Amino acid sequence: MSRVTVVGAGVVGLSVAHELARAGHEVGVVAARDAVDSVSGVAAAIWFPHDVDHSAAVLDSAAVTYRRLAELAGDPRTGVHLRSGTVLSRRPGADTSWTRAVPHTEPAGPHGLPAGASGIRCTVPLVETNTYLRWLRATVAGLGVGLRTAEFASIGDVLRQDDADVLVVAAGLRSAALLGDDDVSFPIRGQVVRLANPGLTDWITDDDNPGGLTYVVPRRDDVVCGGTGDVGSWDERPDPDVEAAILRRVTELVPELAGQPVLSRAVGLRPGRSGVRLAAVGGHDRPVFACYGHGGAGFTLSWGDASRVAAMVP
């Protein structure tokens, strides 16, 4: 077994650390931010391969993660729930390849759908991010994984300061800079506003909304309302005009949200890339593996990609 350092403590980094430790490796995690302070803590965290290509490998990882999260939903400590909802489409020929990773789907009835829209009903895992990330961090620590805070400018800095046998870079948006990745990697700015929950349980996503990306994800104590998909924006400040537009769209879609008090607001930068990078990285004095570029699908791909990393590490 190897001594492995995982760079990154978001949902992907912690999931990778978990699977490596469970495989018997001696694992440490190093990151600039705690998981709840990363983009993982901002996410609506509903299972769906959003802002990522729907390749066979991605959908395979999504299916693995679906099954793992469905199992975890049986433990109230995890903050995972199975919830029903609707994926709306407002255009013909929408990509429905993601449905093969879900055990059961069915067409949505016309009642309550926007004019001209169709929908797919399904039940998927929904993650209460703060609860889940704290549970995952504690579970990883219980497997003997050490967690520390540090920031590095490049993979060379990590290699000079860390004597692990193997490195895994799973640092989200920072990964490309650390590895000198020449492929197109970019932030996808997502803004959300969290409202008091008036008793909703069903979620709804509306990627084709003419006003912009729209979703309503009810959790136990709030409703995550979004959103945006601003490619290339590094601005992590909530914009009040954008928030007002989000509230207009979500109340048109779900009228019960009208007048609900704002509980919090946030912005996260999704780690966009032309495709998920999950591979060995050559040119170093010891094995280095990359696991990043998950767009808005970090929670959706986390366990599947973590298992794939664990299978690659010697």
Sequence and secondary structure as in RCSB ss.txt:
>XXXX:A:sequence
MSRVTVVGAGVVGLSVAHELARAGHEVGVVAARDAVDSVSGVAAAIWFPHDVDHSAAVLDSAAVTYRRLAELAGD
PRTGVHLRSGTVLSRRPGADTSWTRAVPHTEPAGPHGLPAGASGIRCTVPLVETNTYLRWLRATVAGLGVGLRTA
EFASIGDVLRQDDADVLVVAAGLRSAALLGDDDVSFPIRGQVVRLANPGLTDWITDDDNPGGLTYVVPRRDDVVC
GGTGDVGSWDERPDPDVEAAILRRVTELVPELAGQPVLSRAVGLRPGRSGVRLAAVGGHDRPVFACYGHGGAGFT
LSWGDASRVAAMVP
>XXXX:A:secstr
  EEEEE  SHHHHHHHHHHHHTT EEEEEESS GGGSHHHH   BS  TTS   HHHHHHHHHHHHHHHHHTT 
GGG EEEEEEEEEE STT   GGGGGSS EEE  STT  TT EEEEEEEEEE HHHHHHHHHHHHHHTT EEEE 
  SSHHHHHHH   SEEEE  GGGHHHHHT  S EEEEEEEEEEEE SS   EEEETT TTS EEEEE SSEEEE
E   EET    S  HHHHHHHHHHHHHH GGGTT  EEEEEEEEEEEESS EEEEE SSSS EEEEE  TT HHH
HHHHHHHHHHHH  
